[in-house]
Amino acid sequence: MELSHIEHIGIAVKSLEEAIPYYEDILGLKCYAIEEVKDQKVKTAFFMIGQTKIELLEPTDPQGPVGKFIEKRGEGLHHIAFAVNGLEEKLKKVEGKGVRLIDQQPRKGAEGLDIAFLHPKSTFGTLTELCENKNKNK
């Protein structure tokens, strides 16, 4: 599989309002976007560092994936996302190699990206997201 770069690192937090000041005031990063992704039951905040983004994930529903993650594991590293071209093809390829998929087909994520997750039981405990920016490819 060809990965072009780390698209973002997702970090689960209980509150964007409490977490954003750490990233801005302590680390010196600038939050450039806040967005709600209703079907994933999260509100996100983005920071850029070099070519990589940090995505803070605040659950909007305790029964959503991030809400359950925080309940079980607490705040912290949630996933790593890699940028790819040809996301559908990549999913078929990794599934053919025995990787368990959470998403059989790409779906819309934050910032208009097409996304799909690979199950952490197949990726050595790390929830892995593959992202494609189709607007960038046009």
Protein Blocks (a to p, Z undefined) as FASTA:
>chain_A
ZZfbdfbacdddfblklmmmmmmmmnopacfbdcddfknopacddddehjbccdddddfb
fkbmklmmmmmnopadfbdcdddehkllmmmmmmmnopacfblbdcddehhiacddddfk
lngopacdddddfklmZZ
